[in-house]
Amino acid sequence: MRVTGTARVDRRTKRLVRRLRPGDIAVVAHRDMDEVAARSLVDAGVRAVLNAEETLSGRYPAAGAACLLEAGIPVVDGLGDELLDRVRDGDPLRVEDGTIWSGDRLVARGTPLTRQRVEDRLAQARANLDLELARFLENTLEWARRERDLILGRWELPPLRTRLQGRPVLLVARGPAYRDDLAAIRPYIEEVRPVLVGIDGGADALLAEGYRPDLIIGDMDSVSDRALRCGAELVVHAYPDGRAPGEERLRALGLPAACFAAPGTSEDAAMLLAYQAGADLLVAVGTHTNLVDFLDKGRAGMASTLLVRLKVGTHLVDAKGVSRLYRSRVTGRHLLHLVVAALVPVAAAVAVSPWLRTWLELVWLRVRVALGW
């Protein structure tokens, strides 16, 4: 394997993606890369991925490594933190098997990621999953006891120009299979016209499907400048103590935003905001709800998510995975039904119109003469 390209460096993959160009070599420090991060690298057109960490450690079945290999993108693992110190943005790099070169200088050595290595680590991860689940549940229950009064209480809402009271709200996050699920509920979106809320990078997901979000909420660290400038109302998810790191980015872009201080993830904050604002129905796409989802996000529990979903109760419909439930297909029977349905009004018109019946008889006579019947 020999690959050359320009280095783009950042410890955080989702922050790096905003700067990548086709043909670049992504230099990251992302242990157990998730599918969404890997897919964003594939979509950016990177030529190779150099990881200071292990893309798949075997702790749990993270899907990013397999995603990169399936896309034909070479990955070199375990290059160490010194890689990010030795490589700068714009450096020309050459990757030869497990060695990384900048000109004639050897930068680092690592382990090329192979399909066999991924299969072995996934087998290890599946064997380890029960232990991870036990730890996850213990942490979830412990933090749920601590946070229940915080989350189950009421939070002060920011002033919003987007009306949510009495309306259905579609909440879109950029979780696994979000594209397929968003496409699957397109008829619902076009018929019902819900309020479209992008949760961080979920705003870009909406734009990619041809929709402009009405509101964007989140930490503002994984959403593009294009999405932030699309005209949507912006709400920064702040910590319960009022700190809001996302405000700095919006100030730099000259974009006004409200703040909503709430515990948990940005997805939790979006649900709390819509629920307390009086939304009639919450439909969630791409949100994180299971063990692997939360381990992908580096979280050891899901207390806030569990409590928020208990709070919003029957207002929430989770559309995650709906694209796998049913895929519409046009069959011969469907076409036959369509033809019959089209002929019914024609037959009815012929039955009540002597003129039309005579005209059809003349047409039929001409066809018979032409065919020699």
N, C-alpha and C positions, 0 to 999 in steps of 0.2 A: 504493500500500500504506500503510495507516494502522493501527497496532496499539498498544494501550495495555496496561499491566500493571505488576506490582511487580517490581523488580529483585532478583535473587539472584546474588551475585557470588562467584566463586572462580576462581583460575587453573587448578585441576585439575578437570576435568569429573566424574570419578568421585567426588570428594569433594563436589562441589556437588549431585550427584543426590540425596544423602541429605536435603537440606534443601528441595528443590523441592516446590511445590504446583501443582496444575492452574491454569493461567492466568498463572503467573509468566513473566517474561522472563529467560532464562538469559544471564549475562554471563561469558564465559570467555576464556581465552587458549590456544587449542588448535589448533596448526598441524597440518594433514593429519589431520582427525578420522577416527577409525576407526568401523566399522559398529557395534560394541558400544556405544561412547560415544554415538553418535547415536541408537541404538535406546533407550538408557536415557533420553535426553531426550524422545524421542517418548512413551515409556511414562509419563513423569512428567507429560505433558500441558502442556508449555511452550507459550506463545503465540508466542514468537519467540526466536531465538538471535543474540546480539551477540558477535562474535568479534574480539578484539584482533589475532589472527593471521589467516592465510589458511586457511579450512576445507579447501581443496583447492589446493595450491600447484603441482601438476604434476610434482613430484619423483617420485612413484610413485602408483599408482591406489588411493588411500585411498577407502573406500566411504561414509564418513559424510555427505558433502555430498549425494550423490544420495539417500541414505536420508531426510534431513531434508526435501528438496524433495518426494519422493514422498509424504511424510506431510502435505504442505501447510503446513509450518512455514517462515515467512520467515526468511532468514538475511542479516545484514549483516556483511561481511568487512572486514578491514584497518583496524579502528578505532584501532589503536595502543595501546601500554601505558598511555597517559594515561587511557584509558577506565576502567581499574580503579582509578585514583586519584580520578577525578571522580565515580564512581558508588558508592553505598553500599547495603548490603542494606536493602531496604524502601523505597528511593526509588521514587516513581511515575515511570514512563517512558512516553514516546510516541515511536513509531517511524514516521517518514514517509519512505518510500523509503530514501535512504541517510543521512538525518539523524536524530540521537537527541536528544530533548528531555526535560528535567525541568522541568515547568511551562513558564515562558517562557524558560528558560535552554538555549541550544544546548550540548549536552555533547560531541558528536563527529560527524564525518562519515566515512562508509565507502562500500563498494560493495555493493549488493544482489546476492546470489547468484542467478543465473538458470540455467535449464536449458542454454542455449547456452554459458554460461561454464563450466559443469560438463563438458559434452561436449568443449569445446576443451581444457580442462585434462587430461581423461582421455586424449585423443589425444596430448597432450604427454607425459603420464606413461608411456604404453605405449611411445612412442619412446625414452624415457629408461631403460626398465627394464633393458636389457642392461648399461648402464653401472653402474646401482645393484647389479645382481647380481654383477658383477665385483668391485666394492668390498666387497660383503658377504662374498663367498667368501674374499677375501684377509684380511679382518679375522677371520673365523671360524677359518681355518687358523692364523693367527698366535696367537690367544688359546688355541686348542686345544693348541698346543705348550706354552704357558705353564701351562695349568690341568690338564693330563692327570693329573699325580700327585695333585693335590688331589681331583679328582672320582673317579678310578678307585680311590682308596684307600677305607678304611672310615671312617665317621663315627660319633661317639658318639651313640647314640640316647637321647632323653629317656625317662624311665619313662612308660609308657602304660597306661591301664586298658582301652583298646580292644584286643582280641586280633586281631592280623593274621596270626600264624603259621599257615600252611597254609590260609588263606582267600582267596577271590577279593576283590579290592578295586576299586571303581569310583571313579575320580578325575574330578571334574567341575570344569572351569574355565568361565568365562563368555566363551568365544571365539565367533567367527562361527558362526551356525547351531546353537548349542548346544541351543536349545530343540527344534528338529526332530530332532536326533540323540538327545537324551534321550528324547523321545517314541517314537522308532523302536526303542529297545532296552528299552522298558517290559516286554515279555514276559520278557526276560532277567532284569531286576531282580526281578520278582515271582516268577519260578520259582527262581532261584539264590540270591537274598537275599545279595548281596555286601555287604561293609563299604562304607558310603557316605561318601566323603571329599569335602568341599567345599573347593576351593582359592579362598580369598578370596570373591569374589562368586559363585562356583560353589555356595556354601552356599545363597544366595538362589534360585539356579536349581533346586536340589533341593526347597526348600520350595514353590516355585511349582508344582512337579509333584506335590505331595502327599507328598513324602518328607522325613523328618527326618534330616539328616546325623549320622553317628556321630562324625565327627571333622572339624574345620575347621583348615586350616593355611594360613598366608600372612602377608603384611605387615600384614593387618588394616586396610587403607586403603580397600577397595572392598566390604566386607561390611557389611550393615545391623546395627544394634543388635538388631533382632528375631532375626536369624539367630544372632548371638553368644549370645543368651539362650535359645536353643531347647533347651538341655540337651546339646549336642554337646561332646565333649572338644576343648579348644582348644590348638593348638600354634603358637607364633609363629615365623615364619621369621626367623632372625637371620643377620647377616653372619658370615663365617668368623672374624672377630676377636671375636665375641661380642656386638656391639652389636645391639640389637633394638628399633627405633623403635616397633613395634606394641605393645610391652608397656605403653607409656604410656596408650594408649587403653583397654586392658583393665583397667588399674588404676583408671582414672577410672570405669569401669562396675562395678568391684568383682567382676571375674570372674577366677578363677584360670586359669593357663595354664602349659604347659611351653614350653621353648625348644629349637629345633633349629637349630644353626649349620651352614650348608651354603652353598656357592657357587651362583651361577646364579639363576634365577628361582624363584618360589614353586612353579611347576609342577615344575621340576627337583627341588626339595627334597622335594615330596610323593612323587615317584617313588622317590627315594633312600630316604626314610623307609620306605615300604611294602616296597620290595625288601629292605632290610637287616633289616626286622622279620620277614621270612620269608613274605611274601604269596605265595600259590600262583599268582595271575594278576593282572595289572594291566590294567584296561580304562579307557582315557582318552577323555573326551568334552569337546570345546570347547578342547582345548589348542592352543598356538601352534606351528606346525611349518614354515611356509613363509616366503618372503622378505617378502611383504606383511604377514603376521602380525607379524613381528619389527620391521619398519619402523614399523608401527602402535604398537608398544610403545616406540618410540624407541631401539631397539637396533641397533647397526651390525653385529652378528654373532650367531651362535648356537652358539658354542663349547661352552658348558656343556650346552645341550640336545643337541647332537650326541653329546657324550661320555656323557651320562647315558643316552641311548637305546642307545648301543653297550653300555653296562654292563648295563642291565636285559635287553637282548637279547630272547630269545623269551618272556620273562614278560609283555611288553607287547603289547596289542592296541589299536590306535588306532581308535576308533569315529567319528572326525571324518568327516563327509560320508556316513555310512552311510544317512542319510535320503534322499540323492539317488540311492543305488544301486538301491533297490527300494521301491516304494510298493504296499502290498497293496490289491487291488480285489476287490469281490464281483461276479462275473460270473454270467450265466445258467447256465453250465456248473457253477459252484460250487453254485448253488441246486439244480440237477438232481441232482448227486451227493449233496447233503444229503437230498433227498427219497427217493432210492433207498436211501441208508443207513438212513433211518428205516423204510422199508417192509420191509427184510430181516428184522428181528426179528419184525415183525407176521406176515409170511408164514410164518416158521418156527413161530410159536405156533399159527397156524391149521392147519398141516400135522400137528401132533402132538396137537391137541385136537379131538375130535369134537364136544364141546359148543360150543366157540367157533365151529367151522365151521358148525354148525346155526344158531347165533344170527346169524351174518353172512348166511346164506342167507335167514333170515326178514326181516332188515333190508332186504336187496336186493329181496325180494318186495314189501314195503310201499312201497319207493321206486317200483317199476314200476307198482303199482296207483295210487299217487298221481299219477303222470305219465301214466297211461292207456296204458302200453306193453303 
